[in-house]
Amino acid sequence: MNREDRLIAILDLLGESGSLGVGDLVDTFGVSPATARRDLDVLADRQLLNRTHGGASAQSVAYDLPLRYKRGQAAEAKTAIAIAASELVRPGARIGLTGGTTCTAIATQLSRRSDLEDARPTVVTNAINIAAQLVLRPHIKVVMVGGAVNPRSYELAGPLAEPILRQIRLDIAFVGINALDLKDGPFVHDEKEARVNALLAGRAGEAWMVADSSKLGNQAFAAVGPLSDFRGLITDDGIADAERDALRERGLEVRIVHP
C-alpha cells in the first residue's frame, strides 16, 4: 500500500472509530511508529483530522472530506446504486448529475452502456470531475453549468449557474445528498450547492435522490428542497424499515439495491 492509499485508509478508520492512536496504525498497517506519526501530521496539515497526544481524533473530519478521500466509503453500495440509477436512463435522454461520489459512480455506469452510443445522450452537471470523465466519451454530450469551484467536492456553484439551468429541460436528474430528513427533505453541506441541486432537480421531468443508507441518519446544513420535488430515492438495503415506509407514505418511490 502506497502512502496516499494508506492516508485514505486512515481517514476511513477514523470516520468509523472517532479516534486512533499511533499504535493502532502500527498494528493495522505494519508501519513504524515514526511513519504513523508522520502520516497523522500530514493529514493534520491538510486539516482532515485533529492531532492529539499519541494519535488523532475525528473532530474535524465530520464536515465534508475532499472527494478524493471519500471514494472508498460504502463503495459497493454506491456502485449498486449507480447501476440501478443508470438503468432508469433511456437512450438519448437528457440527464442531470450533481457532484459527489454516488453521482460520479453513475457517470461511470453511463459511460459503460454500449446501447447509448448511437443515441447521443446529454449530461448536464456542475461537477468538473464528472465532466472530465464523460468528455472522453464522444457519444455523450456534456454541458457544464458555471460557478465557483468548491475544491472539496469539485462542484461549481453560485449565481453564475442559475441562468444556464433556467434555460434547459432534462428528462431525469440524479441528486446526491448528505442527509435526508423525513419532514424537510434532502440536505447537503453547502448552501450554494443546495441551490444548484434544487434547480437541477426542478428542470427534470423526474428527479431522484441517490445516497447510500449511511446518509439517511445524518444531519447537514442546507436544504435542497421538499420531498415533493423528487420522484424517489435510490439507496441500499441498510435503510431502516421505518424510513422506507415513511418515505413511501409521502408518495415517494424507494428503490433498494443489494450490494
N, C-alpha and C positions, 0 to 999 in steps of 0.2 A: 504494500500500500504506500503510495507516494504521500508527500506531506499535505497537499491540498485535499486529497481524499480523506486523510486522517482528520484534518480540521473539520470537514463536513460531518464526519462520523462523531467527533467530539460534540459538535453542536446538537446533533440528533440525540445523543445520550443525555446531554444537559437539558434538552427540552423534555425528556421523559422523567428524569430524576430530580431536577431542580437544582442540584449541586453535585460537584465532582471534586475529588481530591487528586493530588498528583499520583498517589498510589493506585487509584482506580485506573488511571491512564496507563501506568506501567503494567498493571495486570492485564488490561484489556488489549493493548496494542503491542506489548512486548518491547517498549522503548525504555530508554534510561530516564531516571528522574529529571536530569537536566533537559533532555529533549521534551519531556512532558511539560516542564515549566516554560520552556521557550514557546511551545505550541499555545499554551494558555496566554502568554504575554502577547503573541501575535494577534490572537482573537480579541484580547482586551484592547489592543491598539486600534483594531478595526471597529471597536465599540459594539461588539457582538456578545459580550458577556461581562460580568462583574468579577474582577480578580479579587480573591480573598486570600487570607493567610493559609497556605497549604493547598490551595485549589481555586475553584471558581463557583459562582452562583449564576442562576439563570435570570436574575432580576432584570437585567437589561436586554434579554433576548426576546421577551414576550411580545414586543410590539410588532415588528414586521421584518423578518430576516430578508436580506437580498435574495432574489430569485435563485441565484446560482447555489445558495446554501439550502434551498428547500426541495431540490429535485428528488432527493431520496426519500422524503417523508410520505408515507402512505402511497408509495409508487405503484403497487399492484392495484390498489383501489382506484387510483387516478387513471391508470391505463384502462381498466374495465369500464369506468365511467366514460372515458373518451371514446371507446369503441361503441358504446350504446348511443352516445350523442351523434357520432358520425353516421350511424345507421338511420338517423332521422333526416339526414340531408339528402335531398333528391338531386339528380344530375341537373346542372345548370342553375342551381339555387344561388341566391344572394344571401351570404352568411355573415353574421356579425360575431366577432370574437373579442372579448375583453382580454386583459392580461391575466397573468397568474399561471401556476404550474398545470392546473387542470385544463385550462384552455390551450396551453401550449401542447399538452398531450392530445387534445382534439385536433389541433393543426397537424400534428404528426400523423394521426389516423387518416385525415382527409388527404394528405399528400400521398398516402399509400393506396388509395382507392383507384384502381385502373378504370372503373366504369365512369369516372368523372373526366377522363382525359379528352373525350370528344365533345363534352357538354360545356366546357369552359365555365366553371363556377366562379363567382366573385366573392372574395373575402374582404370585409371591411374590419379593420382592427385599429386599436390605439396602442398596441404593443409592438415595439420595434423588433424584439426578438422573434415574434411570430411572423412579422412581415419579412424579416431577413430569411427565415426558414422557408416560407412559402414562395418567395420570389424566385427561388431556384427551380420551381415547377412551372414551366412556361404555359401550361394549360390553365393555371389558376390566375385570374386577375386579382391583384392585390391593391387595395385602396387604404391609405393611412389617413387618419384624422390628425389635425395639428395639435400643438400644445407644447408645454414644457415637460421635459423628461424627468420622471421620478427614477433615480438611479437604483433604488431598492427593488422596484418591480418592473423596470423597463417600459412603463406605461407613459403615454403622452396624455396630459390633462390640462384643463384650464379653458378660458373663454375662446381660444382660437379653435377649439374642436367643435364648438357648437354650430357655427354656420354650415360646416360640411354635413354634420349629422342631420340638420334640419332639411337638407336638400335631397336626401336619399330615402329609398324604401328597401327593406330587407324582407326576405321570406322567413328567416329563422335567425335567432340570436342566442348565443350561449354566454351567460354572465357568471364569472367566477365570484364567489363570495367568501368572506372571512367569518361570518356569523349569520345565524338565522333566528329571528325572534318570531314565535308563532302568532304574535299580535301585530308587531310593527314591521315585519318583513325582513329582507336581507340587509346586511350591513357590511361595509368594508372599512379599512383603517383610515383612508384618506378622503376628505370631503370633495376634493376636486375629481378624484377617480369615481367617487359615488355619482357625481353629476353626469359624467361621461357615460357610465354604465347605465344610468337611468335613461338617458337619451337614446343610447344604442338599443336598449330593450324596447323603448317606445316606438322606434322606427320599424320594428319587426312584426310580421304577421303573427308570429308566436315566439315568445321568449322563454328560455329555460334557465333556471338556476342550476349550476353544477358545482358540487362540493363533496369531498369525502365526509363521512359521518362524524369525524372528529370536530368539524367546524360547527356542527349543529348545537353544541353546548357552549360555544364561545360567545364572547362579547366583543364588539368592535364599535368604532366611533361614529361613523357616518352612515345614515340610512340611504339605501339605493332607491327604494320606492315601495309602495304597498304590494302585498301578495297578489292582489288582483291584476297587477301588471304582467303576471307571469302565467304561462300555461302549466308549469310544474317544476319539479325538482328531480334531478338525476343524482343518485347517491349510492353508497354501498350498503351492504347488509348489516352494518353496525348501527344503523338508525334504530332508535327505540320504537317499539310498537306504538306507544302513546304519541310520539312525534309524528309518525307516519299517519296515524288515524286522524290526528288534529289537522294536519295539512289537507288530507282528503275531505274532511268535513268542511274545510274552507273552499272546496271546489277545485283544488289543485290535483294534478296527476303526479303521482310519486312513482318513479321508475327506480327499482332497486336492482343493483348488479351484485354479482357474487364473485369477488376476485379469486 
